[in-house]
Amino acid sequence: MDPIDVAGLTKEYGDVRGVDSLSLSVESGEVFGFLGPNGAGKTTTIRTLLGLQAPTDGTAAVLGADVRDESALVAAKRRIGYLPANPAFDATATGREILDLHGSIKGGERRAELLDLFDPPLDRPVREYSTGNEQKLGIVQAFMHDPELVILDEPTSGLDPLMQRRFEEFVRAERDRGRTVFFSSHVLGEVRRVCDRVGVLRNGRLVTVESVGDLLDRSGKAVHARAAEAIVPSDVDFEGTHDVEVHDGDGDAVTELSFTYTGEVNRLLARLHRFDLVDLTVEEAPLEDAFMRFYGAEAGNGGAGGDRVADADDAGDAADPDAVPAEGGGADV
Ligand SMILES: Nc1ncnc2c1ncn2[C@@H]1O[C@H](COP(=O)(O)OP(=O)(O)OP(=O)(O)O)[C@@H](O)[C@H]1O
């Protein structure tokens, strides 16, 4: 049985369908990215997988435990790490107290190692934490009991670039240790760097599941060339070229040329060989282009230079029942 197995999962909030007939399997030892525009149903799916809300229809199982079977799920969650979208830790507790509590419930054999990597200020109360420090505490909390499966809702939101990269490296190393990681994201760069497969959700429905490699192949190459001769778009109208743009060049170039190419690079070079080129770059096309096709019109704009495809709508999750409680009880974290 796969670590995450979902079939026909539907979650309705009154008239609103948060997730609609979702079927998905996440395989052991893979990093699976869960993407979609704001309101697509990512958090709904994740909270349902953790048993924090009951499905309206369909089935879902994590590490073999049916999410409707409370005792099986409580047992399975000891082997699962979870980071909610907005971790609502007890604001009066220090980071150390929160980790102590979590450790007493689930264990904490990797706590020191994780604190070396992600170093929240442990002796300060969480109410004094910045968003990024709270997120770092959440990451330590999610991984410190060395879970087999880790489910993360936008794990890098609020992290600075150094910490984001550290997190990516850490997740890749976890995958290499055979761990399974499922996380939602709006950040295409991290998805490309870390994930083996991605699923894209839109309006509660899964629109695609594919490997990142296949997505990149389909996205093609971004080609930029500068030529010392006049070139018109029809000159590069050969198989595999898309979105050709031609501009007047400056300096030693007469023409600046750019297009997307989906095909074999050797064939491209053979075709370009006849031009008097002064410069040529062939690089991976931005993944945004592929994702925008799936996201559709309602998606936000990734923006120049950025790799977020839609801004996270931090609506808040203050009443998150999965937050580590302040004191006593709360075995089901
Ligand atoms: N508690 C709730 N009550 C009513 N509607 C809800 C509730 N939670 C989510 N929804 C609705 O369900 C749909 C899916 O929301 P969800 O939060 O799962 O999306 P998301 O993909 O996580 O979005 P984001 O990227 O903005 O975090 C949205 O239409 C949302 O308004």
The ligand as an ORCA input file, in Angstrom:
! r2SCAN-3c Opt
* xyz 0 1
  N     -13.688     25.928      6.594
  C     -14.161     26.257      5.381
  N     -15.445     26.654      5.207
  C     -15.943     26.950      3.987
  N     -15.241     26.900      2.849
  C     -13.944     26.512      2.942
  C     -13.352     26.180      4.206
  N     -12.053     25.832      3.992
  C     -11.854     25.949      2.656
  N     -12.984     26.358      2.033
  C     -13.162     26.564      0.587
  O     -12.713     25.385     -0.079
  C     -11.998     25.732     -1.265
  C     -10.594     25.134     -1.166
  O      -9.846     25.862     -0.165
  P      -8.382     25.431      0.297
  O      -8.039     26.258      1.484
  O      -8.341     23.959      0.439
  O      -7.520     25.870     -0.978
  P      -5.926     25.938     -1.158
  O      -5.654     25.268     -2.454
  O      -5.241     25.418      0.045
  O      -5.690     27.502     -1.312
  P      -4.405     28.444     -0.945
  O      -3.394     28.211     -2.018
  O      -5.010     29.803     -1.028
  O      -3.945     28.078      0.426
  C     -12.040     27.248     -1.365
  O     -13.152     27.597     -2.175
  C     -12.275     27.689      0.066
  O     -12.951     28.921      0.102
*
